[in-house]
Amino acid sequence: MFKAAFAPVVDADTRLLILGSLPGDASLKAGQYYGHPQNGFWRLLGPVVGRDLAGLPYDERLAVLRGAGVGLWDVIARARRPGSLDGAIREAEAADLRRLIADLPRLRAVAFNGGTAARIGRRSMAGAAGLALVDLPSSSPAYTLPLSAKARLWAGLADWLRDDAAS
């Protein structure tokens, strides 16, 4: 059975696009990006946008991200994957990242949430000029780096949201 990515969460004001690999089972069941309660995504991104995202209802989280200029999507459009681990992904079909970024005039940077997202995303975006590409440690609890260490690396994303950040 194939599992599919959610629709992108972006608009014309998106300056930073964060790309994961493919939603896990808990996210698919909840119908939400990073829906597993153990995933650190919302706790990592909250300080970047200056809000406690983890404490908000999901629709409000997305509204805060849009208001801050942050978009979400995945590098895989659909794939076979038993369970939720990236290592189990088979028959992956890449998302059309080039088409998406062509429609984001204010986009400054693309951040990859984890190694699988970075590997596939960088290959899909080869030759895309004018964008910073940022590799991040995965927000997944399966990636065992302590959340505090991940947070130090994720904090740099705020630089791409400042009004004076390079375009």
C-alpha positions as a printed NumPy array, in Angstrom:
array([[ 0.   ,  0.   ,  0.   ],
       [ 1.293,  3.425, -0.929],
       [ 1.406,  6.266,  1.563],
       [ 1.12 ,  9.817,  0.253],
       [ 2.338, 13.216,  1.376],
       [ 0.003, 15.936,  2.532],
       [-0.625, 19.029,  0.434],
       [ 2.014, 21.75 ,  0.82 ],
       [ 1.397, 24.436,  3.435],
       [ 2.695, 27.519,  1.622],
       [ 1.622, 30.875,  0.287],
       [ 3.174, 33.728, -1.693],
       [ 4.886, 35.047,  1.472],
       [ 6.739, 31.806,  2.272],
       [10.411, 32.646,  2.905],
       [11.503, 29.38 ,  4.51 ],
       [10.307, 25.974,  3.319],
       [10.848, 23.008,  5.629],
       [10.785, 19.645,  3.907],
       [10.388, 16.307,  5.631],
       [10.552, 12.898,  3.975],
       [ 7.026, 11.426,  4.148],
       [ 4.423, 11.515,  6.948],
       [ 4.632,  8.649,  9.424],
       [ 1.704,  6.5  , 10.45 ],
       [ 0.691,  8.672, 13.428],
       [ 0.731, 11.795, 11.247],
       [-1.286, 10.102,  8.515],
       [-3.832,  8.872, 11.063],
       [-4.132, 12.362, 12.58 ],
       [-4.131, 14.073,  9.168],
       [-1.448, 16.449, 10.462],
       [ 2.157, 17.224,  9.722],
       [ 4.323, 15.917, 12.58 ],
       [ 1.322, 14.398, 14.324],
       [ 3.251, 11.924, 16.485],
       [ 3.289, 13.351, 20.037],
       [ 6.934, 12.3  , 20.508],
       [ 8.125, 14.117, 17.384],
       [10.003, 17.265, 18.397],
       [ 9.099, 19.31 , 15.307],
       [ 6.659, 21.742, 16.923],
       [ 8.896, 22.202, 19.981],
       [11.921, 22.836, 17.736],
       [10.158, 25.277, 15.436],
       [ 8.335, 27.231, 18.172],
       [11.399, 29.256, 19.242],
       [12.222, 29.948, 15.582],
       [ 8.881, 31.711, 15.058],
       [ 8.598, 33.034, 18.63 ],
       [ 5.489, 31.071, 19.636],
       [ 4.707, 27.947, 21.648],
       [ 3.483, 25.929, 18.684],
       [ 3.179, 22.67 , 20.608],
       [ 0.522, 24.248, 22.852],
       [-1.69 , 25.379, 19.97 ],
       [-4.397, 23.504, 18.085],
       [-3.121, 22.231, 14.725],
       [-4.916, 24.797, 12.541],
       [-3.489, 27.615, 14.646],
       [ 0.005, 26.126, 14.335],
       [-0.299, 26.274, 10.565],
       [-1.647, 29.823, 10.687],
       [ 1.308, 30.94 , 12.831],
       [ 3.732, 29.319, 10.398],
       [ 2.139, 31.019,  7.401],
       [ 2.192, 34.347,  9.233],
       [ 5.889, 33.898, 10.001],
       [ 6.73 , 32.997,  6.395],
       [ 7.299, 29.274,  7.009],
       [ 6.019, 26.575,  4.675],
       [ 5.891, 22.787,  5.034],
       [ 5.963, 19.909,  2.617],
       [ 7.711, 16.607,  1.958],
       [10.299, 15.508, -0.582],
       [ 8.432, 12.263, -1.329],
       [ 5.021, 12.456, -2.979],
       [ 4.229,  8.801, -2.298],
       [ 5.968,  5.584, -1.436],
       [ 5.559,  2.149,  0.04 ],
       [ 6.606,  2.077,  3.684],
       [ 5.638, -0.388,  6.366],
       [ 5.675,  1.563,  9.615],
       [ 7.146,  5.029,  9.922],
       [10.925,  4.696,  9.63 ],
       [12.586,  6.35 ,  6.641],
       [14.798,  3.303,  6.205],
       [11.706,  1.296,  5.225],
       [10.74 ,  3.602,  2.325],
       [10.486,  1.77 , -1.008],
       [ 9.356,  2.798, -4.494],
       [ 9.551,  6.474, -3.59 ],
       [ 8.188,  9.021, -6.027],
       [ 9.783, 12.428, -5.535],
       [ 7.563, 15.448, -4.981],
       [ 7.745, 18.161, -7.631],
       [ 9.845, 20.573, -5.574],
       [10.908, 22.661, -8.559],
       [ 7.302, 23.438, -9.479],
       [ 6.498, 24.371, -5.894],
       [ 9.464, 26.701, -5.415],
       [ 8.784, 28.37 , -8.777],
       [ 5.521, 29.611, -7.236],
       [ 7.159, 31.02 , -4.083],
       [ 8.583, 34.442, -5.046],
       [ 9.875, 35.337, -1.561],
       [11.505, 31.971, -0.818],
       [15.024, 32.369,  0.605],
       [15.878, 28.967,  2.059],
       [14.853, 25.338,  2.028],
       [15.531, 23.314,  5.177],
       [15.559, 19.526,  5.185],
       [14.229, 17.782,  8.286],
       [16.574, 14.784,  8.477],
       [19.012, 12.911,  6.291],
       [16.497, 11.211,  3.987],
       [14.798, 14.513,  3.238],
       [18.176, 16.152,  2.571],
       [19.409, 13.376,  0.28 ],
       [16.257, 13.232, -1.844],
       [15.552, 16.962, -1.698],
       [19.042, 18.052, -2.706],
       [18.964, 15.633, -5.646],
       [15.534, 16.948, -6.735],
       [16.687, 20.566, -6.45 ],
       [20.098, 20.18 , -8.089],
       [20.895, 23.358, -9.945],
       [18.232, 25.482, -8.227],
       [19.964, 28.832, -7.956],
       [19.499, 31.539, -5.36 ],
       [18.294, 29.402, -2.478],
       [20.107, 28.396,  0.669],
       [19.784, 24.686,  1.398],
       [19.969, 23.772,  5.086],
       [20.346, 20.243,  6.464],
       [18.816, 19.742,  9.917],
       [18.892, 16.816, 12.318],
       [15.604, 14.967, 12.165],
       [12.891, 16.034, 14.577],
       [11.893, 12.372, 14.852],
       [12.443, 10.623, 18.183],
       [14.043,  7.802, 16.155],
       [16.999, 10.16 , 15.59 ],
       [18.454, 10.027, 19.083],
       [20.345, 13.314, 19.271],
       [19.002, 15.112, 22.376],
       [16.281, 17.675, 21.679],
       [18.455, 20.433, 23.184],
       [21.209, 19.703, 20.658],
       [18.695, 19.639, 17.819],
       [17.261, 22.952, 19.048],
       [20.65 , 24.683, 18.79 ],
       [20.884, 23.664, 15.141],
       [17.262, 24.467, 14.304],
       [17.546, 27.932, 15.905],
       [19.513, 29.188, 12.889],
       [16.359, 28.99 , 10.786],
       [15.204, 32.259, 12.351],
       [17.855, 34.077, 10.312],
       [15.912, 33.312,  7.11 ],
       [12.754, 34.89 ,  8.512],
       [14.246, 38.259,  9.453],
       [13.219, 41.167,  7.228],
       [16.866, 42.004,  6.601],
       [17.848, 38.426,  5.621],
       [19.499, 38.01 ,  2.244],
       [17.04 , 37.449, -0.596]])
